[in-house]
Amino acid sequence: MTSFNRSTSRRLQKLIQIPSVWEGDRRPMSSPSRDDSEEKGECILWVDGSQGIVRGMDVVDPDTGPEAIVRTLMRAMEHPHSPAKPARPQRIVVRDREIQFYLRGVLQDLDIAIDYVPELHLIDELFRGFEEIIDSQVPELPPQYASTLRDKALAIWQAAPWEFLEEQQILSIEINKWDVGTLYASVMGMLGMEYGILFYRSEDSLKRFRATVLRDDESQERLEEAFLKQDCLFLTFERNNAIDEDEDDVDDLADLPLSEIDPTFGNIHPLEGLRSVLYEEEALVVLMALESFSRFIRDYRHQLIGETFLSLSRRYRITVPSDELTKSVNVTVSTMPQLAAELEEMAGFSSTEEGDFANNPMFRSLRDDLIPEDSFLSLGVVSWEMLEYLRNGVTYHQAGEIQQVGDGLPVILIQTSRPKAKIVIESVEAAGGLKAICFNPGADPFDGDRYDLGLLQTNNGELFLFGEFLDDDPIHVEARAKWNQRCKNTQGCCGLIIAKGLTGASRGNPQLRDMMALFEARSLSPKELGIGTLQLMPQLQFE
């Protein structure tokens, strides 16, 4: 048996001994009246029965050994909860024979009597209070629908509708049941920032929120207020806690296995705010919405992947589980091309100098999977003399019509490892080569931060994020000013250099031998690109 070392025993013996009886026990936290599928842990309590106060409390894993009850007792003696003072009791009573014998062995030098009693009246009363609190808690999902909702949500995750549906491409889901008429589904995730579906209860709520988020002059407080004024049910996805703490962070949930993904459900309403609980009727509505949504994207996936957001509609008969009064519900799911066009116009996507952006087949999506995360990135210039050496020395060269004006060619330099550099080069080549380089504004409406986003546009119309810079960073502001002036001198000509040697002696300062590719391209202004300010959609978080 483990015992105190002598210095600890002497320290505890110096505590004043008070004429009181302490109750001690260790019990499961879960309520016996609830069917808890997960172990809640065990609570260790030490209570001064004479004064009626809790001196120490801990929650431990059920597999924790008997030493835990002694650790809590030591804190109850030396560092008790207020208003108790440090002290040791004359007598301890427990209701467990094993705990009694264990404590007798450990505390034998402290002159404390350890007795067994069949009932601990004060602790029994405290645990009855705990059980009442647990029983009164509302589960996040009604138990009869929890498993089905989770399965439907994970089916949505595997279907990945954000790969082909943008946030403004709304689907209407007409249910006409449980006081819900039509829901308006907006899919989040195409930018790889937050994955989920918002089911707005009205078209007006959807429009109001998007209009607020798209205003450049809104303060963080106003945006938070607008977020809480939404009227919608939601499904979002997050990483679960069943991971190794030492495991590297993953920026994109889509890179994780299904076992590490957890769906989260909830409600947002102007008068309720945000809550991560669905009540029974809300759970049924979300279940009907998810099932019909899932069937619709299964039936029309090919049409939805197309460049044009077509007018599509289909009616489904959905079986209602656990409802004797309603066996099934007819749900109609439809695309809303007119609303999508209105939302695109609201975001400034409707027209540019080069034509209608919404119908421009040269733009597909924004991706952030081209440039490795640990790459070294810089904005600079290559002299015209060095440019000739580069053209002849790199493994891959994409030529362009360069105007040799000014001090050289403005370039974006990306340095990574040799294998990763080869993958970047092959990916750009497979996308038809590099068409343009652009810096476009971005904003996080909740943090209030504004960004200068570095984008690469390939000839197949895809956009790749290569850098995120705070727009008030003085170093970046200066580098951008030089970039703009140099691109103006060259009449929009610029270049992208891909280099190796990230972990070698030339890290941050690649030499000519490290340069692997040169892509000569054009520089586009945000106005020419015509996609407006890219908004980071708010992430739903819960306590």
C-alpha positions as CSV (number, residue, x, y, z in Angstrom):
1,M,0.0,0.0,0.0
2,T,1.2,3.5,-0.9
3,S,1.7,5.7,2.2
4,F,2.8,9.3,2.8
5,N,6.4,10.1,3.0
6,R,7.6,11.3,6.4
7,S,7.8,15.0,5.5
8,T,4.2,15.0,4.2
9,S,3.0,13.2,7.4
10,R,4.8,15.8,9.6
11,R,3.3,18.6,7.6
12,L,-0.3,17.2,8.0
13,Q,0.3,16.6,11.7
14,K,1.0,20.3,12.1
15,L,-2.6,21.1,11.0
16,I,-4.9,22.0,13.8
17,Q,-7.2,19.1,14.6
18,I,-10.9,20.2,14.9
19,P,-13.6,18.3,16.8
20,S,-15.6,17.4,13.7
21,V,-16.7,14.4,11.7
22,W,-16.1,14.4,7.9
23,E,-18.0,12.4,5.4
24,G,-16.2,11.0,2.4
25,D,-17.4,9.1,-0.7
26,R,-16.9,8.4,-4.3
27,R,-19.9,7.9,-6.6
28,P,-20.8,7.9,-10.4
29,M,-21.9,11.3,-11.7
30,S,-24.6,9.9,-14.0
31,S,-28.2,9.7,-12.8
32,P,-29.7,6.2,-12.4
33,S,-33.0,7.5,-13.8
34,R,-31.4,8.3,-17.2
35,D,-30.0,5.9,-19.7
36,D,-26.6,7.5,-20.2
37,S,-24.7,5.8,-23.1
38,E,-21.4,7.4,-22.0
39,E,-19.6,7.2,-18.7
40,K,-19.8,10.6,-16.9
41,G,-16.9,10.0,-14.5
42,E,-17.0,9.7,-10.7
43,C,-17.3,12.5,-8.1
44,I,-15.2,12.4,-4.9
45,L,-16.7,14.5,-2.1
46,W,-15.3,15.4,1.4
47,V,-17.9,17.2,3.6
48,D,-17.6,18.5,7.1
49,G,-20.7,17.0,8.6
50,S,-20.5,19.1,11.8
51,Q,-20.4,22.4,9.9
52,G,-22.4,21.3,6.9
53,I,-19.9,22.5,4.3
54,V,-18.1,20.9,1.3
55,R,-14.3,21.0,1.9
56,G,-13.1,19.3,-1.2
57,M,-14.5,17.8,-4.5
58,D,-13.1,16.2,-7.6
59,V,-14.4,14.5,-10.7
60,V,-12.2,11.6,-11.8
61,D,-12.2,8.8,-14.4
62,P,-13.9,5.7,-13.1
63,D,-10.7,3.7,-13.7
64,T,-8.7,6.0,-11.4
65,G,-7.3,4.2,-8.4
66,P,-8.1,4.7,-4.7
67,E,-5.2,7.2,-4.4
68,A,-7.6,9.8,-5.9
69,I,-9.8,9.9,-2.8
70,V,-6.7,10.6,-0.6
71,R,-5.6,13.4,-2.9
72,T,-8.9,15.1,-2.6
73,L,-8.8,14.6,1.2
74,M,-5.4,16.2,1.4
75,R,-6.8,19.3,-0.5
76,A,-9.8,19.3,1.9
77,M,-7.4,19.5,4.8
78,E,-4.7,21.9,3.5
79,H,-6.6,23.9,0.9
80,P,-10.3,23.6,1.6
81,H,-13.1,25.3,-0.3
82,S,-14.1,28.7,1.3
83,P,-15.2,29.4,4.0
84,A,-13.5,26.4,5.6
85,K,-10.0,26.8,7.1
86,P,-7.1,24.4,6.9
87,A,-7.5,21.6,9.5
88,R,-7.7,17.9,10.0
89,P,-10.7,16.1,11.5
90,Q,-10.9,13.9,14.6
91,R,-13.1,11.4,12.7
92,I,-13.9,10.3,9.2
93,V,-16.9,8.2,8.2
94,V,-17.4,6.4,4.9
95,R,-20.0,3.9,3.6
96,D,-17.5,1.7,1.7
97,R,-15.5,-0.9,3.6
98,E,-12.7,-1.0,1.0
99,I,-12.3,2.8,1.3
100,Q,-12.4,2.5,5.1
101,F,-9.6,-0.1,5.2
102,Y,-7.5,1.8,2.6
103,L,-7.8,5.1,4.5
104,R,-6.9,3.4,7.8
105,G,-3.6,2.3,6.3
106,V,-2.8,5.6,4.6
107,L,-3.8,7.9,7.5
108,Q,-2.5,5.8,10.4
109,D,0.0,8.5,11.5
110,L,-2.5,11.4,11.5
111,D,-4.5,10.4,14.6
112,I,-7.8,10.3,12.7
113,A,-10.4,7.7,13.4
114,I,-11.8,6.0,10.2
115,D,-15.3,4.5,10.7
116,Y,-17.8,2.8,8.6
117,V,-21.5,3.9,8.5
118,P,-24.2,2.5,6.2
119,E,-25.5,6.0,5.2
120,L,-23.9,9.4,4.7
121,H,-26.8,11.7,5.2
122,L,-25.2,15.0,4.0
123,I,-23.5,13.5,1.0
124,D,-26.7,11.6,0.1
125,E,-28.6,14.9,0.0
126,L,-25.9,16.5,-2.1
127,F,-26.0,13.7,-4.7
128,R,-29.8,13.8,-4.8
129,G,-29.4,17.5,-5.8
130,F,-26.8,16.5,-8.4
131,E,-29.1,13.9,-9.9
132,E,-32.0,16.4,-10.0
133,I,-29.8,18.8,-12.0
134,I,-28.7,16.0,-14.4
135,D,-32.3,14.9,-14.9
136,S,-33.5,18.4,-15.6
137,Q,-30.9,19.0,-18.3
138,V,-32.3,19.0,-21.8
139,P,-30.3,16.8,-24.2
140,E,-28.9,18.4,-27.3
141,L,-31.1,16.1,-29.4
142,P,-34.3,14.2,-28.5
143,P,-33.1,10.7,-27.7
144,Q,-35.5,9.0,-30.1
145,Y,-34.0,11.0,-33.0
146,A,-30.4,11.4,-32.0
147,S,-28.9,8.4,-33.8
148,T,-30.9,8.9,-37.0
149,L,-30.0,12.6,-37.1
150,R,-26.3,11.8,-36.7
151,D,-26.4,9.2,-39.4
152,K,-28.2,11.5,-41.8
153,A,-25.7,14.3,-41.1
154,L,-22.7,12.0,-41.7
155,A,-24.3,10.9,-45.0
156,I,-24.4,14.6,-45.9
157,W,-20.7,14.9,-45.0
158,Q,-19.8,12.1,-47.3
159,A,-21.9,13.5,-50.1
160,A,-20.0,16.8,-49.7
161,P,-22.5,19.2,-51.4
162,W,-20.1,22.1,-50.8
163,E,-18.0,20.7,-53.6
164,F,-20.5,21.9,-56.1
165,L,-23.0,24.2,-54.3
166,E,-22.0,27.7,-53.4
167,E,-23.6,29.5,-50.4
168,Q,-25.8,31.7,-52.6
169,Q,-27.2,28.7,-54.5
170,I,-30.2,28.2,-52.3
171,L,-32.5,25.1,-52.2
172,S,-36.0,25.5,-51.0
173,I,-37.4,22.7,-48.9
174,E,-41.2,22.8,-48.6
175,I,-42.4,20.8,-45.6
176,N,-45.7,22.4,-44.5
177,K,-45.7,20.5,-41.2
178,W,-45.0,21.3,-37.5
179,D,-45.7,25.0,-38.1
180,V,-42.9,25.1,-40.7
181,G,-43.7,26.1,-44.3
182,T,-40.6,26.3,-46.4
183,L,-36.9,26.2,-45.4
184,Y,-34.2,27.8,-47.4
185,A,-31.0,25.7,-47.4
186,S,-27.6,27.5,-47.8
187,V,-24.6,25.2,-48.0
188,M,-21.3,26.3,-46.3
189,G,-17.9,24.8,-47.2
190,M,-16.8,25.7,-50.7
191,L,-14.0,27.9,-49.3
192,G,-12.9,25.2,-46.9
193,M,-13.6,27.4,-43.9
194,E,-16.7,26.1,-42.2
195,Y,-18.8,23.1,-43.3
196,G,-22.5,22.8,-42.8
197,I,-26.0,23.8,-43.9
198,L,-28.1,26.7,-42.7
199,F,-31.9,26.1,-42.9
200,Y,-33.4,29.6,-42.9
201,R,-37.1,29.8,-41.9
202,S,-37.7,32.7,-44.3
203,E,-36.1,34.2,-47.4
204,D,-36.1,37.6,-45.8
205,S,-33.9,36.4,-42.9
206,L,-31.4,35.0,-45.3
207,K,-31.3,38.2,-47.4
208,R,-30.9,40.4,-44.4
209,F,-28.0,38.5,-42.9
210,R,-26.1,38.3,-46.2
211,A,-26.6,42.0,-46.9
212,T,-25.2,42.9,-43.4
213,V,-22.2,40.6,-43.8
214,L,-21.4,42.1,-47.2
215,R,-21.3,45.7,-46.0
216,D,-17.7,46.7,-45.7
217,D,-18.5,49.4,-43.1
218,E,-20.1,47.2,-40.5
219,S,-18.5,47.0,-37.1
220,Q,-17.8,43.7,-35.3
221,E,-20.6,44.4,-32.8
222,R,-23.1,45.1,-35.6
223,L,-22.1,41.9,-37.3
224,E,-22.5,39.8,-34.2
225,E,-25.9,41.3,-33.6
226,A,-26.9,40.5,-37.2
227,F,-25.6,36.9,-36.7
228,L,-27.9,36.4,-33.7
229,K,-30.8,37.9,-35.6
230,Q,-30.9,35.1,-38.1
231,D,-33.9,32.8,-38.0
232,C,-32.6,29.4,-38.9
233,L,-31.9,25.8,-37.9
234,F,-28.4,24.6,-38.6
235,L,-26.1,21.6,-39.1
236,T,-22.4,22.2,-38.8
237,F,-19.4,19.9,-38.6
238,E,-16.5,20.0,-36.3
239,R,-13.6,17.8,-35.2
240,N,-14.4,15.5,-32.3
241,N,-12.4,15.2,-29.2
242,A,-11.3,11.6,-29.7
243,I,-7.9,12.6,-31.0
244,D,-4.4,12.5,-29.7
245,E,-3.5,15.9,-28.2
246,D,0.0,15.6,-29.8
247,E,-1.5,15.2,-33.2
248,D,-0.8,18.0,-35.6
249,D,-3.6,20.5,-36.2
250,V,-5.5,20.1,-39.5
251,D,-6.7,23.3,-41.1
252,D,-9.3,21.7,-43.3
253,L,-11.8,19.3,-41.8
254,A,-12.2,17.7,-45.2
255,D,-8.7,16.2,-44.8
256,L,-9.9,14.2,-41.7
257,P,-11.3,10.7,-41.6
258,L,-15.0,10.3,-41.0
259,S,-14.3,8.9,-37.5
260,E,-13.0,12.3,-36.4
261,I,-16.0,14.3,-37.7
262,D,-18.9,15.3,-35.4
263,P,-22.1,16.9,-36.5
264,T,-23.6,19.7,-34.4
265,F,-27.2,20.8,-34.5
266,G,-28.9,23.9,-33.2
267,N,-31.1,26.9,-33.7
268,I,-30.7,30.7,-34.1
269,H,-33.6,33.1,-33.5
270,P,-33.7,36.8,-32.9
271,L,-35.4,36.3,-29.5
272,E,-33.5,33.2,-28.4
273,G,-30.1,33.8,-29.8
274,L,-28.0,30.7,-30.4
275,R,-28.7,27.4,-28.7
276,S,-27.1,24.0,-29.4
277,V,-30.3,22.1,-28.6
278,L,-33.1,20.9,-30.9
279,Y,-36.5,20.2,-29.3
280,E,-38.7,17.4,-30.7
281,E,-40.5,19.3,-33.4
282,E,-37.3,21.0,-34.5
283,A,-35.5,17.7,-34.7
284,L,-38.3,16.3,-36.9
285,V,-38.1,19.3,-39.2
286,V,-34.3,19.0,-39.5
287,L,-34.6,15.2,-40.1
288,M,-37.1,15.8,-42.9
289,A,-34.9,18.5,-44.4
290,L,-31.7,16.4,-44.3
291,E,-33.4,13.3,-45.8
292,S,-35.0,15.3,-48.6
293,F,-31.9,17.4,-49.2
294,S,-29.8,14.2,-49.4
295,R,-32.1,12.5,-51.9
296,F,-32.2,15.7,-54.0
297,I,-28.4,16.0,-54.4
298,R,-28.2,12.3,-55.0
299,D,-30.8,12.5,-57.9
300,Y,-29.5,15.8,-59.4
301,R,-25.8,15.8,-58.6
302,H,-24.8,15.7,-62.2
303,Q,-27.0,18.8,-63.0
304,L,-25.9,20.7,-59.9
305,I,-22.2,20.2,-60.7
306,G,-22.7,22.1,-64.0
307,E,-21.7,25.7,-64.6
308,T,-25.3,26.9,-64.7
309,F,-27.6,26.7,-61.6
310,L,-30.6,25.1,-63.3
311,S,-34.2,25.2,-62.3
312,L,-34.9,21.8,-60.7
313,S,-37.6,20.4,-58.5
314,R,-38.7,17.1,-57.0
315,R,-41.2,15.8,-54.5
316,Y,-40.3,13.1,-51.9
317,R,-42.4,11.1,-49.5
318,I,-40.4,10.9,-46.3
319,T,-41.3,8.4,-43.5
320,V,-41.6,10.1,-40.1
321,P,-40.0,8.0,-37.3
322,S,-41.6,7.7,-33.8
323,D,-44.7,9.6,-34.7
324,E,-48.0,7.7,-34.5
325,L,-50.0,10.6,-35.7
326,T,-48.0,11.3,-38.9
327,K,-46.6,8.3,-40.8
328,S,-45.1,10.3,-43.7
329,V,-44.6,13.8,-45.1
330,N,-44.5,15.0,-48.6
331,V,-41.5,17.3,-49.0
332,T,-40.7,19.3,-52.2
333,V,-37.1,20.4,-52.9
334,S,-36.3,23.0,-55.5
335,T,-33.4,25.0,-56.7
336,M,-33.8,28.8,-56.7
337,P,-31.8,30.3,-59.6
338,Q,-33.5,33.7,-59.4
339,L,-32.7,34.1,-55.7
340,A,-29.1,32.9,-56.4
341,A,-28.8,35.6,-59.1
342,E,-30.2,38.2,-56.6
343,L,-27.7,37.2,-53.9
344,E,-24.8,37.2,-56.4
345,E,-25.8,40.7,-57.5
346,M,-26.0,41.7,-53.8
347,A,-22.4,40.5,-53.4
348,G,-21.2,42.5,-56.5
349,F,-20.8,39.4,-58.7
350,S,-23.3,40.4,-61.3
351,S,-21.1,42.4,-63.6
352,T,-17.5,43.3,-64.3
353,E,-15.5,44.9,-67.0
354,E,-15.1,41.5,-68.6
355,G,-18.8,40.6,-68.5
356,D,-21.3,38.6,-66.3
357,F,-19.3,37.0,-63.5
358,A,-22.1,34.7,-62.4
359,N,-22.2,33.1,-65.8
360,N,-18.4,33.3,-66.4
361,P,-17.3,29.7,-67.1
362,M,-13.7,30.7,-66.4
363,F,-14.4,31.0,-62.7
364,R,-15.3,27.8,-60.7
365,S,-14.2,28.0,-57.1
366,L,-11.6,29.2,-54.7
367,R,-9.2,26.5,-53.5
368,D,-6.4,26.5,-50.9
369,D,-4.8,23.1,-51.6
370,L,-2.2,24.1,-54.1
371,I,0.5,25.8,-52.1
372,P,1.9,23.8,-49.1
373,E,1.3,25.4,-45.8
374,D,4.9,25.6,-44.7
375,S,6.1,27.3,-47.8
376,F,8.2,30.5,-47.8
377,L,6.5,33.3,-49.6
378,S,7.8,36.7,-50.8
379,L,6.9,39.5,-53.2
380,G,9.8,40.8,-55.1
381,V,11.3,41.7,-58.4
382,V,13.7,39.9,-60.9
383,S,16.0,42.0,-62.9
384,W,15.7,41.7,-66.7
385,E,19.1,40.2,-66.9
386,M,18.3,37.6,-64.3
387,L,15.0,36.8,-66.1
388,E,16.9,35.5,-69.1
389,Y,19.0,33.2,-66.9
390,L,15.8,32.0,-65.3
391,R,14.1,31.3,-68.6
392,N,17.0,29.1,-69.6
393,G,17.7,27.5,-66.2
394,V,14.3,26.4,-64.8
395,T,12.9,23.0,-65.5
396,Y,9.5,24.4,-66.4
397,H,8.9,27.7,-68.1
398,Q,5.6,29.3,-69.2
399,A,6.4,32.1,-71.5
400,G,4.4,35.4,-71.7
401,E,4.5,38.7,-73.5
402,I,6.7,40.8,-71.2
403,Q,7.1,44.5,-71.4
404,Q,10.6,45.2,-70.1
405,V,9.9,48.6,-68.4
406,G,11.2,49.5,-64.9
407,D,13.6,47.7,-62.7
408,G,12.5,44.2,-63.5
409,L,9.7,41.7,-63.5
410,P,7.5,41.7,-60.4
411,V,7.3,38.1,-59.1
412,I,5.7,36.0,-56.4
413,L,8.3,33.6,-55.0
414,I,7.1,30.4,-53.4
415,Q,9.8,28.2,-51.9
416,T,9.0,24.7,-50.6
417,S,10.6,21.2,-50.6
418,R,11.6,19.7,-54.0
419,P,8.8,17.0,-53.9
420,K,6.2,19.5,-53.0
421,A,7.5,22.0,-55.6
422,K,7.1,19.3,-58.3
423,I,3.5,18.7,-57.2
424,V,2.7,22.4,-57.4
425,I,4.2,22.7,-60.9
426,E,2.4,19.6,-62.2
427,S,-0.9,20.9,-60.7
428,V,-0.6,24.3,-62.4
429,E,0.4,22.7,-65.7
430,A,-2.6,20.3,-65.4
431,A,-4.9,23.3,-64.9
432,G,-3.8,24.7,-68.3
433,G,-1.0,26.9,-66.9
434,L,-1.1,30.2,-64.9
435,K,-3.3,32.9,-66.3
436,A,-3.1,35.7,-63.6
437,I,-2.0,36.8,-60.2
438,C,-4.3,38.9,-58.1
439,F,-4.6,40.4,-54.6
440,N,-8.2,40.5,-53.5
441,P,-9.8,41.9,-50.3
442,G,-11.1,39.4,-47.7
443,A,-12.8,40.0,-44.3
444,D,-13.6,38.1,-41.1
445,P,-16.9,39.8,-40.0
446,F,-16.7,38.6,-36.5
447,D,-13.0,39.3,-35.6
448,G,-13.2,42.5,-37.6
449,D,-10.0,41.6,-39.4
450,R,-9.5,42.5,-43.0
451,Y,-7.2,40.6,-45.3
452,D,-5.3,41.0,-48.6
453,L,-5.7,37.6,-50.2
454,G,-3.1,36.4,-52.7
455,L,-4.8,34.5,-55.5
456,L,-3.5,32.5,-58.5
457,Q,-5.9,32.1,-61.5
458,T,-5.3,29.1,-63.8
459,N,-6.4,28.9,-67.4
460,N,-9.2,26.5,-66.5
461,G,-10.8,29.1,-64.4
462,E,-9.9,27.9,-60.9
463,L,-8.6,30.3,-58.2
464,F,-6.0,29.1,-55.7
465,L,-5.2,30.9,-52.5
466,F,-1.4,31.4,-52.0
467,G,-1.3,33.8,-49.1
468,E,-3.4,35.7,-46.5
469,F,-2.0,39.0,-45.3
470,L,-3.5,41.4,-42.8
471,D,-4.2,44.6,-44.8
472,D,-2.7,46.8,-42.0
473,D,0.6,44.9,-41.8
474,P,3.1,47.6,-42.6
475,I,5.6,45.2,-44.2
476,H,3.0,43.8,-46.5
477,V,1.5,47.3,-47.2
478,E,5.0,48.4,-48.4
479,A,5.5,45.2,-50.5
480,R,2.1,45.6,-52.1
481,A,2.8,49.2,-53.0
482,K,6.0,48.2,-54.8
483,W,4.2,45.3,-56.5
484,N,1.4,47.6,-57.8
485,Q,3.9,50.1,-59.1
486,R,6.0,47.5,-60.8
487,C,3.0,45.8,-62.4
488,K,1.9,49.2,-63.6
489,N,5.3,49.8,-65.2
490,T,5.2,46.4,-67.0
491,Q,1.6,47.0,-68.1
492,G,0.3,44.1,-66.0
493,C,3.1,41.6,-66.7
494,C,4.3,39.6,-63.7
495,G,5.5,36.1,-62.8
496,L,5.4,33.2,-60.3
497,I,8.6,31.4,-59.3
498,I,8.5,28.0,-57.7
499,A,11.7,27.1,-55.9
500,K,13.1,24.2,-53.8
501,G,15.4,24.3,-50.8
502,L,13.0,25.1,-48.0
503,T,15.0,23.1,-45.4
504,G,18.5,23.8,-46.8
505,A,21.0,26.6,-46.4
506,S,19.2,28.6,-49.0
507,R,15.9,28.8,-47.0
508,G,14.4,32.2,-47.5
509,N,17.0,33.1,-50.0
510,P,16.8,30.6,-52.9
511,Q,19.6,30.7,-55.5
512,L,19.3,30.3,-59.2
513,R,20.0,26.6,-58.9
514,D,17.0,26.3,-56.6
515,M,14.5,27.8,-59.1
516,M,12.4,25.0,-60.6
517,A,9.7,26.8,-62.5
518,L,8.8,30.3,-63.9
519,F,5.2,31.1,-64.9
520,E,4.9,34.4,-66.8
521,A,1.4,35.8,-66.3
522,R,-0.8,38.9,-66.0
523,S,-1.7,40.9,-62.9
524,L,-5.4,41.5,-62.3
525,S,-6.9,44.1,-60.0
526,P,-9.8,43.1,-57.7
527,K,-12.1,45.0,-60.0
528,E,-10.9,43.1,-63.0
529,L,-11.3,39.8,-61.1
530,G,-14.8,40.8,-60.1
531,I,-15.5,38.5,-57.1
532,G,-15.9,41.2,-54.5
533,T,-14.8,41.0,-50.9
534,L,-14.5,37.4,-49.8
535,Q,-16.2,36.8,-46.5
536,L,-15.1,34.3,-43.9
537,M,-18.4,32.9,-42.8
538,P,-18.9,32.8,-39.0
539,Q,-18.1,29.6,-37.2
540,L,-20.6,28.4,-34.7
541,Q,-19.1,27.7,-31.3
542,F,-20.6,26.4,-28.1
543,E,-19.6,26.3,-24.5
